[in-house]
Amino acid sequence: MDAPDPGFGGQEKREEQRLVLLLRPAKVICRSGEYLCILRDVASRGARLRLFHPLPAQALMVLELGNGDRYDIEKMWERGDQAGFVFAQAAAVEHLIEERSRYRKRQVRARLTLDARLTAGGCDYPAVLRNISQQGGSLECEAPLALEQRVSLTARGLPQLDGKVRWRKGRGVGLVFEQTFKLDQLARLLFELQPFPPAISDDPQDAIFKRALKG
């Protein structure tokens, strides 16, 4: 267990029961991009995250879980590899714990826009990597690919990624990697690639960004 800290909002709130959620991958979304983390302690009014790198200076962010649920959050403190946040609206703790979803559970994916090169059948094709997880990613590419075809992907800031084609839809291609990333490794690689264009600032569902842009 971690040593006691000043609480989510800088002061201890004894009336809120704190729950420890270990190794729950998540991500925080800012105007500069998306950052992988681990959801740790959580209560109805706030949460503590384990970080793999410093977060951007901005306070208003969005927490996204593996099932796609999003929560508007505000950073109250950050020390080393820990950061405390408060929710803009009280969260249902039971829902956070269970992380229910209508879809099959999948790893947290970080969205990005990164020029890449796809090698398949001895030919190179330009591509754009659109998202990445520990086990795979999706990209846009005009290459004539078959399902289960072996390919290699290279992009600035990432190691060469060998894998297979999992799905095709128009120009969209889904890959599964032969060698997976550790969460902390992928988080630090993505941090070095930031910033990316605003991830969700134009999404009307994320009102906290509207408030942030208005100052």
Beta strands, then each sheet from edge to edge (+ up, - down):
strand 1: 19-30
strand 2: 33-42
strand 3: 46-50
strand 4: 60-65
strand 5: 70-79
strand 6: 82-87
strand 7: 110-120
strand 8: 123-132
strand 9: 136-141
strand 10: 150-155
strand 11: 161-169
strand 12: 172-177
sheet 1: 1+ 2- 3+ 6- 5+ 4- 1+
sheet 2: 7+ 8- 9+ 12- 11+ 10- 7+
end
